[in-house]
Amino acid sequence: MGSAGDVLEDNPVGRLKVYVYELPSKYNKKLLQKDPRCLTHMFAAEIFMHRFLLSSPVRTRNPDEADWFYTPIYPTCDLTPTGLPLPFKSPRMMRSAIQLISSNWPYWNRTEGADHFFVVPHDFGACFHYQEEKAIERGILPLLQRATLVQTFGQRNHVCLDEGSITIPPFAPPQKMQAHLIPQDVPRSIFVYFRGLFYDVNNDPEGGYYARGARAAVWENFKNNPLFDISTDHPTTYYEDMQRSIFCLCPLGWAPWSPRLVEAVVFGCIPVIIADDIVLPFADAIPWEEIGVFVGEKDVPELDTILTSIPTEVILRKQRLLANPSMKRAMLFPQPAQPGDAFHQILNGLARKLPHDRSIYLKAGEKVLNWTAGPVGDLKPCLQGNGLIGDRDSFGCHLRREGEREAAMGGGMGAFWGTRVMEIVKKHDSGGLLWKRIKLTPTRKANAKTRLRRVWQNEAVLRACAEADASNSPGVSNTESCTSAGKNE
Amino acid sequence: MVWWEQERKAIIELIKLIKEGKELKREGGRKKKKKRSTKEDMKLSALHQSYLNRRNNSFRSPAALDSSVDGSGKSLAAVFWLVLHCLCCLISLVLGFRFSRLVFFFLFSTSSTNLYSAPFRPDLPLKHLDVRTIGRNLDPSPVIGANSTATAATKSSRVVVGRHGIRIRPWPHPNPAEVMKAHQIIERVQKEQKTVFGMKSSRTVIAVTPTYVRTFQALHLTGVMHSLMLVPYDLVWIVVEAGGATNETGSIIAKSGLRTIHVGFNQRMPNTWEDRGKLEVLMRLQALRQVSKNYLFCLLEISGIVVREEKLDGIVMFADDSNMHSMELFDEIQRVKWFGAVSVGILAHSGNAEEMVMSIEKRKEMEEEESSSIPVQGPACNSTTGELIGWHVFNTLPYAGKSAVYIDDVAAVLPQKLEWSGFVLNSRLLWEEEGESRPEWVKEFGSLNENEGVESPLSLLNDPSMVEPLGTCGRQVLLWWLRVEARADSKFPSGWIIDPPLEITVAAKRTPWPEFLPEPPTKKRDQMPLPRGNNVVVIPKQQHPGKIRKPKRRSKRNKHEPKPTDTTLLVSSSSSSKQHQERN
């Protein structure tokens, strides 16, 4: 069924090898420990991808034979008390992680990240801001501009969508969805179904910014239409209702994508995609044009006319395509992984980019990335004189004492500097390197110092540049992101 | 800015004017001053007017200021200070809010204050941020042509960030034609679901109906026939008639247009219910034999040409002519693998006249007794495992001792302990050899001794626990049992055709029943089926003097009750009396 079937059935095993960097747990596991809700929200793909790769047959322990390098970092696992992920710390965290891998392994500097991939499932991917305006202002984090990004965000000709990015479906809990499946012969008696916000009153009191006004238009035009089962409250039978509907609205929210895309496909409800220029997950493997209905944002007032004028045969064909189990599988991140699921589709996408172009390998000493680009708040590990003193947040602010002697490493080692140090220990049975925390002895301290001096120098240069930058343009810097991140604690 | 210059001039003029006014004051000439002041007044207002004209294309005209200027001609200084104050206010307003977002918004977005009511407001993007394509510099030698097309594409599609209008159409109501279309789509989708995900291969339904010629045969048989005609599956209807196949029955079932097999049974229907039940069992077995034998399926029965022989393959159901079927039943029985059971709702009542007039207390007692057993026959099963654990049986005890002979009003029509209509079975049970696929817990149908008291279909089985409960574990009642029979002495026209015409006709002016009051049309249900407006009225032929007492008692409660002595109304009167019971 469908031309996509063949691509979806591809098996990535044997076609690529991925090396997983070993990072300190504060980049991943600690964050998860702090807030286990990260496992269930719609950005959880970053966590499950890490888990999947650790046990995947494509993983290699020898970095020299790897085609792709993966940095296990959870940049969006930082939720507000209400459960909203605000990625203010992500740029600093990403930067520190990249500094870490570039100073400890030779592979980043070889290509400056062109053979590395990062999972950045936040609203606007690696732009790391939940507001589109700000996200566009920021652009993709400069350090990630050569890397391949695996992200949920997708909109054509958008600053936050890199050419080579892989667009993935948002995470939807597979077990929960499985538990709510009802027999497929239960008659679909709802014409159009939607549950969700129409106005984001808290963030957009005026209306018109949220969803570019499309969701509000859906509500204003069809709130009294009996064909439209639309409301803001999520009922407990939400998943069942989707299986009893013919069309499920998937309008944009703050970002063009939403978990409804996944839910609609899994539950066989024809997705009505209202998001201009959206780039859909695995668009090269899933025939979205065949299974979904695309309605322009400006055509929302004629939604009923558009939907009822679709020939019945076309609707039935779309439903037949949606019934294809390989399509449903490609939308989910199941535990444990199954062949053909979204993990495998990501690997397929990475495998299709192989072999790497020879031009990605830099000549000795060549530098492409500009380490000093980007908003000042992202570059500076700390905002001095801003009341943010103390090391409560290893990515936000570090302790800065007299001069270089006791300067904290850019990677955020400051938290335990003084009593412990990170050592790289070669383990006999593992091909890779292992981080271990060991007690500080004078010899080890000396060793660590020589090793880290390089980093410090680098850091000093960066700081100087950043300060110069900040003094030049004090008004326009993005400093509020740091302060607000501090306030959000 | 032109208006700014003009304003400056106006201020200078104003100051001049005020100076003149001061000089006048010093002069002290009262009358002159008055004249002068009115002149100045006019001048001032004119000046103000021109000022307003200049400004009102960018600001709202301050009406209050206007009136105050006109009204304060007495003191020029006050006017001056007022005007100056207003000017300062305006200037500070302009300067203060010039660059604020609010003024920006109000000045440059037209009619945006009216956000939700404005239909089809065009986009009001505040900022069009051109997408910057961040060079990846990965491609060392970009083809110029490709590059230029890429940039062109970038320009054509821009990310619009900012406020968008909320488009609301002027007439929000759905178009009825579209609603119709939507419902057609829903219907079509559901049909498709049924064919794709429903029963993969629908099996033939073999309905078995024992019947015999009687007054209410047409009534019952037509009801069952219409149910069977609505069945969306292939259907074979085997009608077994006691006392041999008759034309009367044949003419009814021929109207169905179904594949029917009309078989005669060479025994007359006995009078007692007990014997009838037994005979009906034999008739059903006869029908099953039709299914199981190398059945001679005659397409042209009249000419007697045997067209082909076949064994009927499908699901056998026992559609008695006293049954009402829900359409879900026919979907449900498609799920039967070998032998299934459904719940039957028993609508039993006795036509016992004593019960009708029974005191309320007594009836309550009866109800309490009855409430212990639900009037439902069917499988009882464990809802968690879906396994059969027993049977709900209709309790016939309260009716014990009541003869089922229809000589008198006391004609208790009772169901059997387990009605056959509550069972369905795969016809392969009847004719397949045990070795093939027939499960061993089924008796061989050929060896069944029919004289050996086959009471319920369970007698066909060795192990009744293998029965599959249908209808969500027997909880859904999918068919009902209700039998209403005419009394032997009731006079219904044979074949339900009123011929010959009525014996006596009288003019409608003189009603034969003077005590009858004109009745509302809703009550006519209880009445004779003949229209009253007609000039034809039936006069009862005979009266039973011994039965007058009873109706009198009832007529106290309801005077509009028809006389039960009327023979043509016997059946309806029994039903109406039942209604009375319910009312009380």
Interface residues (C-beta under 8 A of the other chain):
Chain A: A114 E132 E133 I136 G139 I140 Q145 R146 Q155 R156 N157 H158 V159 D162 E163 G164 P183 Q184 D185 V186 P187 R188 S189 F191 E206 G207 G208 Y209 R212 G213 A214 A216 A217 E220 N221 F222 N224 N225 P226 L227 I246 D277 E297 K298 V300 P301 E302 D304 T305 L307 T308 S309 I310 T312 I315 L316 Q319 R320 A323 D357 S359 I360 V368
Chain B: L115 Y116 F120 K127 L129 V131 R132 T133 I134 R136 N137 L138 D139 P140 A153 T154 S157 R158 V159 V160 V161 G162 R163 H164 G165 I166 R167 I168 R169 P172 H173 P174 N175 E178 V179 K181 A182 Q184 I185 I186 R188 V189 Q190 E192 Q193 K194 V196 F197 G198
